[in-house]
Amino acid sequence: MLEFAGTKKVFLNADGKNGAVSGELKAFLAYVAGRQSEDTFVKKLECAVEKAKQNREWRREYMTLLMRDKENQKIGEKSWLNG
């Protein structure tokens, strides 16, 4: 995995059962796992995601980045295979 200066990675197990977790975090994790939630924050997040999905410029930029990332993965795999 690539690391960028000043960034942190957080891995979540949306279906985990261990540890004390707030109701808000449980609602968010349920959303991440694809389940519906009535939590206010999750509802706002869901609206923002839907709005972003409808933005043509954002979708075009996302697809461009996705294509670039896939091409870079192919380059990396070739480089790794050729040693």
C-alpha positions in Angstrom: 0.0 0.0 0.0 1.2 3.5 -0.7 1.5 5.9 2.1 1.3 9.7 1.7 2.9 12.2 4.1 0.5 13.3 6.8 -2.2 10.6 6.0 -3.5 7.9 8.2 -5.3 4.7 7.2 -8.2 3.4 9.3 -9.5 -0.1 8.8 -13.0 -0.8 10.0 -14.8 -4.0 10.6 -18.4 -2.9 10.1 -19.7 -6.2 11.5 -17.3 -6.4 14.5 -18.7 -7.3 17.9 -15.8 -6.5 20.3 -15.4 -3.4 22.3 -17.6 -0.5 23.5 -18.9 1.4 20.5 -21.1 4.5 20.5 -24.5 4.5 18.9 -23.4 7.0 16.3 -20.4 4.8 15.3 -22.7 1.7 15.2 -25.0 3.6 12.9 -22.1 4.7 10.6 -20.7 1.2 10.5 -24.1 -0.2 9.6 -24.2 2.3 6.7 -20.7 1.3 5.6 -21.9 -2.4 5.7 -24.8 -1.4 3.4 -27.6 -1.4 6.0 -30.2 1.4 6.4 -30.0 3.8 9.3 -32.2 6.5 10.8 -29.2 8.3 12.4 -29.1 12.0 11.6 -25.4 12.0 10.6 -25.8 8.9 8.4 -28.9 10.5 6.7 -26.8 13.7 5.9 -23.9 11.5 4.7 -26.2 9.5 2.5 -27.6 12.7 1.0 -24.1 14.0 0.3 -23.1 10.7 -1.4 -26.2 10.8 -3.6 -25.5 14.4 -4.5 -21.9 13.5 -5.4 -23.1 10.6 -7.6 -25.3 13.0 -9.6 -22.5 15.5 -10.2 -21.3 14.8 -13.8 -18.0 16.7 -13.4 -17.2 14.7 -10.2 -18.1 11.4 -11.9 -15.9 12.2 -14.9 -13.0 13.1 -12.6 -13.5 9.9 -10.6 -13.6 7.8 -13.7 -10.4 9.5 -15.0 -8.6 8.8 -11.7 -9.9 5.2 -11.7 -8.6 4.6 -15.2 -5.2 6.1 -14.3 -5.0 4.0 -11.1 -5.7 0.8 -13.1 -3.1 1.7 -15.6 -0.6 2.4 -12.8 -1.4 -1.0 -11.3 -0.7 -2.7 -14.6 2.7 -0.9 -14.9 3.5 -1.9 -11.3 2.6 -5.5 -11.9 4.7 -5.7 -15.1 7.6 -4.1 -13.2 7.2 -6.6 -10.3 7.0 -9.6 -12.7 10.0 -8.5 -14.7 12.0 -8.0 -11.5 
